[in-house]
């Protein structure tokens, strides 16, 4: 049944994920794309083999030989990032690229183990740093303290987003839905126990029930014929888990989806998120998981007063981290990379610590810049935030394409100054700018120049940005030294 469903919708899902990825990547030189592999029915176990064949297929395109017809005729530089079920294979992908002679093999895959100089998103909470910055910015605008609000989540302490959301936040979590079941406590789920599970990467099924209040409950997917504290009978824990996000008890000030299937909230069920008086069950929704809400559902909920920041804005921290991991791999020689980025015998190089710190700073800065322009445009033009995310992303991407295809990059002073502003300072402290410009592929630097200039320009002037604004904006870089 799952196979037939996926075979019907895999193209649509891949297309929508890729479109979201392209919008999410507006701050970085890399374009957005997605790849999906649908294993034939009955072939779930060979997933790793399928992934490896997929990677070799990509390398066939990147490194064509006489057996490959190359009508494109241009150098192809691709980088892949970790996603569900592939994170542990990033090391293999990089080593495969090296074995096959790809000159940029260190940068081919991101999120690699720290021993290979990688920057795993889950270890440092890269995506969560972006998502949570949106939460903090909303609360600042609303004049509320994080410790005073309630929160519900999908995606549990065993996942990347879920675990780091638990560890980084200070709110009162009252419900979590994950693959193992439903954990609910209207008094607030015990934080110490959640922290224990998050650090151990264990699902809510491992929560110690004795730490629940009398009104709280844990229902796992394996359980049947359960009686909840209020006397309610639950026949199937699996069915209860699958539908609890529609349950009236699943309500709070803040909802942060950190996992779950795409379109879990859609045009057919969005009204379930309204209370009997027509008020929404959440004041704020910050999407950590991709496509958890459909655009139609977002718009209907916004009409009812929910402040929503969608996935393409909120969860772009991971791609920023991956992009800067690529940059380090391109800029550093093999010897430098091994010395400065690779963790050996548990020893973390000082350069690496500073570089990771700068990545987190840049992620939070980019999140705040986009948050602010969306907030201002919504206040002045009354366009829903879910639409503004797309409009601003498209605007940045259009300006990026225009700059990339122009001759603006040939202005050497402007080009150098834009690149210099973009680069993490710890990298420039180790490598002279001129040396770095020689090491990194020109096509990558040109894309970096275009995306950096475009994003900062649109964040500054918003959707009304015009030619005069751009002229004034360029003066800042031309006067920069």
C-alpha positions in Angstrom: 0.0 0.0 0.0 2.8 2.4 0.9 4.7 1.5 -2.3 1.6 2.2 -4.5 1.0 5.5 -2.8 4.7 6.6 -3.1 4.8 5.5 -6.8 1.8 7.7 -7.5 3.1 10.8 -5.7 6.9 10.5 -5.7 7.4 12.9 -8.6 5.1 15.5 -7.0 6.8 15.2 -3.7 10.2 15.4 -5.2 9.3 18.4 -7.2 7.8 20.2 -4.2 10.8 19.4 -2.1 13.1 20.7 -4.8 11.1 23.9 -5.2 11.2 24.5 -1.5 15.0 23.7 -1.5 15.6 26.3 -4.3 13.8 28.9 -2.2 15.6 27.8 0.9 19.0 28.1 -0.7 18.6 31.8 -1.6 21.4 32.9 0.8 24.0 30.5 -0.5 25.9 29.9 -3.8 24.5 26.3 -4.3 21.2 25.9 -6.1 18.4 23.7 -4.7 17.5 20.3 -5.8 16.3 17.0 -4.4 16.7 13.4 -5.5 14.4 10.5 -4.5 14.8 6.8 -4.8 11.8 4.6 -4.9 12.6 1.0 -4.1 10.4 -1.6 -5.7 7.9 -3.3 -3.5 9.5 -6.0 -1.3 13.0 -4.4 -1.6 13.2 -2.3 1.5 16.4 -3.8 2.8 18.7 -2.9 -0.1 18.3 0.9 0.5 22.1 1.3 1.1 22.9 -0.5 -2.2 20.4 1.7 -4.0 21.9 4.9 -2.5 25.4 3.8 -3.6 24.3 3.1 -7.2 22.6 6.5 -7.2 25.8 8.2 -6.1 27.8 6.4 -8.8 25.2 7.5 -11.3 25.7 11.1 -10.3 29.5 10.7 -10.6 29.0 9.2 -14.1 27.4 12.6 -15.0 30.0 14.7 -13.2 33.0 12.7 -14.6 31.9 11.6 -18.1 34.1 9.3 -20.1 33.8 7.7 -23.6 30.8 5.6 -22.4 28.7 8.7 -21.5 27.2 11.0 -24.1 27.9 14.5 -23.0 25.6 17.0 -24.8 26.0 19.5 -22.0 29.7 20.1 -22.6 30.3 22.1 -19.4 31.9 21.2 -16.1 29.3 20.0 -13.5 30.0 20.6 -9.8 27.5 18.9 -7.5 27.4 18.7 -3.7 25.0 16.4 -1.8 23.7 16.9 1.7 22.3 14.4 4.3 18.6 13.7 4.5 16.5 11.1 6.3 18.2 7.7 6.2 21.4 8.9 4.4 23.4 10.8 7.0 25.5 7.7 7.8 26.4 7.3 4.1 28.0 10.8 3.6 31.4 9.5 4.5 31.1 6.7 1.9 30.0 9.2 -0.8 33.0 11.4 -0.3 35.4 8.5 -0.3 33.7 7.1 -3.5 34.2 10.5 -5.2 37.9 10.5 -4.2 38.3 7.0 -5.5 36.8 8.0 -8.8 39.0 11.0 -9.2 36.6 13.9 -8.5 38.9 16.9 -7.7 36.4 18.4 -5.2 35.8 15.1 -3.4 36.1 16.7 0.1 33.2 18.9 -0.7 31.1 16.3 -2.6 29.1 15.3 0.5 28.4 17.4 3.6 27.4 16.4 7.1 30.3 13.9 7.1 31.7 12.5 10.3 33.8 14.9 12.3 36.8 12.6 11.7 36.5 13.6 8.0 36.1 17.3 8.8 32.4 17.1 8.3 29.9 19.3 10.2 26.9 17.1 11.1 23.8 19.1 11.3 22.4 17.1 14.2 25.5 17.3 16.3 25.5 21.1 16.3 21.8 21.7 15.8 22.3 23.7 12.6 18.7 23.5 11.3 17.3 24.0 14.8 19.4 27.2 15.3 17.5 28.7 12.4 14.1 27.4 13.4 14.5 28.5 17.0 15.8 32.0 16.0 12.4 32.5 14.3 10.7 31.5 17.5 12.7 33.9 19.5 12.1 36.7 17.0 8.3 36.2 17.1 8.3 36.2 20.9 10.4 39.4 21.0 7.8 41.1 18.6 5.0 39.8 20.8 6.6 40.9 24.0 6.6 37.4 25.5 9.2 35.4 27.4 10.0 31.9 26.1 9.8 30.4 29.6 6.1 31.5 29.8 4.8 29.8 26.6 3.5 26.3 25.9 4.6 24.2 22.9 3.6 21.0 21.1 5.8 19.1 18.6 5.7 16.4 16.0 9.0 14.6 15.7 10.5 13.3 18.9 13.8 13.3 20.9 15.2 10.6 18.7 15.4 12.8 15.6 17.7 15.6 14.6 15.2 18.5 14.8 13.2 17.1 17.7 16.1 16.4 20.0 17.8 19.7 19.4 14.5 21.6 19.7 14.1 20.1 23.1 17.7 20.9 24.1 17.8 24.5 22.8 14.4 25.7 24.0 13.1 26.9 27.4 9.3 26.7 26.9 6.8 24.2 28.5 6.3 21.3 26.1 2.9 19.6 26.6 2.7 17.1 23.7 5.1 15.3 21.4 4.2 12.9 18.6 6.9 10.8 17.1 7.3 7.4 15.4 6.9 5.5 18.6 3.8 7.1 19.9 2.2 10.1 21.7 3.5 11.7 24.9 1.1 14.2 26.5 1.0 16.1 29.8 -1.1 19.2 30.2 1.0 20.2 33.2 4.2 20.2 31.0 6.3 17.2 30.2 9.2 16.6 32.6 12.1 18.6 31.1 14.9 16.6 32.7 13.5 13.4 31.3 13.0 14.9 27.8 16.6 16.1 28.0 17.8 12.6 28.9 15.9 11.1 25.9 17.2 13.9 23.5 20.8 13.4 24.5 20.4 9.6 24.1 18.4 10.0 20.9 15.6 7.8 22.1 11.9 8.2 21.1 9.1 9.0 23.5 8.4 5.3 24.1 11.3 5.3 26.5 9.8 8.1 28.6 9.5 7.0 32.3 5.7 7.1 32.9 6.2 7.7 36.6 7.3 11.2 35.8 3.9 12.1 34.2 1.3 14.1 36.1 -2.0 12.3 36.9 -3.5 13.8 33.7 -0.6 12.9 31.5 -0.2 9.8 29.3 2.1 7.9 27.0 0.5 5.8 24.2 2.9 3.8 22.1 2.0 2.5 18.6 2.2 -1.1 19.7 -0.4 -0.8 22.4 -4.1 -1.7 22.0 -7.2 -1.3 24.1 -5.8 1.5 26.4 -7.7 3.5 28.9 -6.5 7.1 29.3 -6.5 9.0 32.6 -9.9 10.6 31.8 -11.5 7.2 31.0 -11.3 7.5 27.3 -10.8 4.1 25.5 -8.2 3.8 22.7 -8.4 0.7 20.6 -5.2 1.2 18.6 -2.1 3.1 19.6 -1.0 3.3 16.0 -4.3 5.0 14.9 -4.1 7.3 17.9 -0.6 8.4 17.0 -1.6 9.0 13.4 -4.4 11.3 14.3 -3.4 12.9 17.5 -2.2 16.1 15.7 -5.9 16.6 14.9 -7.0 16.1 18.6 -8.2 19.1 20.5 -5.7 18.3 23.3 -2.9 19.0 20.8 -2.9 22.8 21.4 -0.5 25.3 22.8 0.9 28.8 22.2 3.5 27.4 19.8 3.6 24.5 17.4 7.0 23.4 15.9 6.7 20.5 13.5 10.0 18.7 13.6 8.9 15.6 11.8 5.9 13.9 10.1 4.6 13.3 6.6 4.2 16.1 4.1 0.7 17.6 4.0 -0.3 16.4 7.4 -2.2 19.6 7.8 -4.1 20.3 4.5 -7.1 22.0 3.1 -9.3 19.1 4.1 -8.4 19.0 7.8 -7.2 22.6 8.7 -10.5 23.4 10.4 -9.6 20.7 13.0 -7.0 23.3 14.3 -9.8 25.7 15.3 -11.5 25.6 18.7 -15.2 25.7 19.1 -15.2 29.5 19.3 -13.3 29.7 16.0 -10.0 30.6 17.6 -6.9 28.7 16.4 -5.3 26.1 18.7 -1.9 27.7 18.1 -0.8 31.4 18.2 2.5 30.6 16.3 3.7 27.9 14.0 7.3 27.7 12.9 7.8 24.9 10.4 10.9 22.8 11.1 9.8 19.8 9.0 9.4 20.4 5.2 5.9 20.7 3.8 4.2 19.6 7.0 1.5 22.2 6.1 0.2 22.7 2.6 0.1 26.3 1.4 -3.7 26.3 1.4 -3.8 25.3 5.1 -1.2 27.9 5.9 -3.3 30.6 4.3 -6.5 29.6 6.0 -4.8 29.5 9.4 -3.1 32.9 8.8 -6.6 34.3 8.1 -7.6 33.2 11.6 -4.6 35.0 13.1 -1.9 32.4 13.4 1.6 33.8 12.9 3.2 31.2 10.5 6.8 31.1 9.2 7.0 28.3 6.7 9.7 25.8 6.0 11.5 27.6 3.2 12.3 30.4 5.6 12.5 28.7 9.0 14.6 25.6 8.4 17.4 26.9 6.1 20.1 26.5 8.8 21.1 23.1 7.6 21.8 24.2 4.0 23.8 27.2 5.3 25.9 24.9 7.3 26.4 22.5 4.4 27.3 25.4 2.1 30.0 26.7 4.5 31.3 23.1 4.9 31.6 23.0 1.1 33.5 26.3 1.2 36.0 25.1 3.7 36.6 22.0 1.7 37.2 24.0 -1.5 39.4 26.6 0.1 41.7 24.4 2.2 44.3 22.1 0.7 44.1 18.4 1.7 46.8 18.9 4.3 45.2 22.0 5.7 41.8 20.4 5.8 43.1 17.4 7.6 44.9 19.5 10.2 42.3 22.3 10.7 38.9 20.6 10.2 39.3 16.9 11.1 38.8 15.7 14.7 41.4 13.1 15.7 41.4 11.1 18.9 38.6 13.4 20.2 40.8 16.5 19.8 38.9 19.3 18.1 41.2 21.8 16.3 40.8 25.4 17.4 40.2 26.5 13.8 37.3 24.1 13.6 35.7 25.3 16.8 35.8 28.9 15.6 34.6 28.0 12.1 31.6 26.1 13.5 30.9 29.1 15.8 30.8 31.4 12.8 28.5 29.1 10.9 26.0 29.2 13.8 26.3 33.0 14.0 25.7 33.3 10.2 22.7 30.9 10.4 21.1 33.1 13.1 21.9 36.3 11.3 20.3 35.0 8.0 17.2 33.8 9.9 16.8 37.2 11.6 17.3 39.1 8.3 14.6 37.1 6.5 12.3 37.2 9.6 12.5 41.0 9.7 11.7 41.6 6.1 8.8 39.2 6.1 7.4 40.8 9.3 7.7 44.3 7.8 6.2 43.4 4.5 3.3 41.7 6.3 2.7 44.8 8.5 2.8 47.2 5.6 1.2 45.3 2.8 -0.9 42.8 4.6 0.3 39.9 2.5 0.2 36.5 4.3 3.7 35.5 5.5 3.4 32.1 3.8 3.1 34.0 0.5 5.8 36.5 1.4 8.3 33.7 2.0 7.8 32.7 -1.6 7.8 36.2 -3.0 11.0 37.2 -1.2 12.7 33.9 -2.1 11.7 34.4 -5.8 12.9 38.0 -5.7 16.3 37.0 -4.3 16.6 34.2 -6.8 15.7 36.5 -9.7 18.2 39.1 -8.6 20.8 36.4 -8.1 20.3 35.1 -11.7 20.5 38.7 -13.1 23.7 39.4 -11.2 25.2 36.1 -12.2 24.5 36.6 -15.9 25.7 40.2 -15.9 29.2 41.6 -16.1 29.0 43.0 -12.6 31.4 40.3 -11.3 34.1 41.7 -13.6 34.4 44.7 -11.3 37.3 43.3 -9.4 37.1 45.7 -6.4 33.4 45.0 -6.0 33.9 41.3 -6.5 36.6 41.1 -3.9 34.7 43.1 -1.3 31.5 41.1 -1.7 33.4 37.8 -1.3 35.4 39.2 1.7 32.1 40.3 3.5 30.6 36.8 2.9 33.6 34.7 4.1 33.9 33.5 7.7 36.6 35.7 9.3 38.5 32.7 10.7 39.0 31.4 7.1 40.4 34.8 6.0 42.7 34.8 9.0 44.2 31.5 7.7 44.2 32.1 4.0 44.9 35.4 2.2 41.9 36.5 0.1 43.9 36.4 -3.1 45.1 32.8 -2.4 41.5 31.8 -1.6 40.3 33.3 -4.9 42.8 31.1 -6.7 41.8 27.9 -5.0 38.0 28.0 -5.2 36.5 27.3 -8.6 35.6 30.5 -10.5 32.1 29.3 -11.2 31.5 28.8 -7.5 32.9 32.2 -6.6 30.7 33.9 -9.2 27.6 32.1 -7.7 28.7 33.1 -4.2 29.1 36.8 -5.4 25.6 36.8 -7.0 23.7 35.1 -4.1 25.3 37.1 -1.4 24.8 40.4 -3.1 21.2 39.6 -4.0 20.1 38.3 -0.6 21.5 41.2 1.4 20.0 43.7 -1.1 16.5 42.3 -0.9 16.7 41.8 2.9 17.6 45.5 3.1 15.0 47.0 0.7 12.3 44.4 0.6 10.0 43.7 -2.3 9.9 47.3 -3.4 13.7 47.2 -4.1 14.4 49.0 -7.3 17.3 50.1 -9.5 18.1 53.3 -7.5 18.2 51.2 -4.3 20.6 48.8 -5.9 22.8 51.6 -7.1 23.0 53.0 -3.5 23.5 49.5 -2.1 26.5 48.8 -4.4 28.2 52.0 -3.1 28.6 50.4 0.3 30.7 47.5 -1.1 32.7 49.8 -3.4 33.6 52.0 -0.4 34.4 48.9 1.7 38.0 48.1 2.5 
